[in-house]
């Protein structure tokens, strides 16, 4: 064996890393988890869509019902409703 | 409940269980996988990227890549092999732009490193445990003269003691590529080391 090779081998053997179990530095675990949450997983994403869809549907329902629910029963309102219904009766043969 | 820090090693079945649960959004499973793979990622990155500040950023990058792409792991190779490939590619992408490979002179060595060189040249016994740090630093300087892929290969083969088959699993390189690359890289290291020896005489 080339004597230089022998010396290199001895150098490598001396430099071989000691067995170690490095510990993550402070904050790395949090940052990795944050990135994972942001990327989302299929399960979580579906749940989010479901909840958002439900909320949106409730909002639309609420907005469409609001005029009817907010209309107070007054003599004027009743009179107008009566006029409306009589017009409809007249126009329909 | 087991703390993630208590899970340094896992069986294949445990890894598969954490993978399945992690894909479904189980945070605890993801944490355990992170703590399981962290030592492997850190070892690879620190070994291939000496500046500590860059190393920590790259470790984070590699870990995030693994954790956010669990759904892409097919299971055809062991989980740690897949993790190692991601870590290796993350490092190589970072250091690929390096073109400058500095010459190494005896004057560039510290007193301890120069003493190691002298000992290697004049004695035949193994280096002392007290020379370990200097030997490690000297190897780093010799490795700096190599291309990134070759540097990685030398570390895996000579510092970590992996065989050709294992290196192939970690890097995805073929056995032939590894042998040819190792032969050339070793020759380059020998050449750099020979220049130091020449100056030492």
Interface residues (C-beta under 8 A of the other chain):
Chain A: X2 X4 X5 X7 X8 X10 X11 X12 X13 X14 X15 X16 X17 X18 X20 X21 X22 X23 X24 X25 X28 X29 X31 X32 X33 X35 X36 X39 X41 X42 X43 X44
Chain B: X4 X5 X8 X22 X23 X24 X25 X27 X30 X31 X34 X35 X38 X39 X42 X43 X46 X47 X56 X59 X60 X63 X64 X67 X68 X71 X116 X120 X121 X126 X127 X131 X132 X135 X136 X138 X139 X158 X159 X160 X161 X186 X189 X190 X193 X194 X197
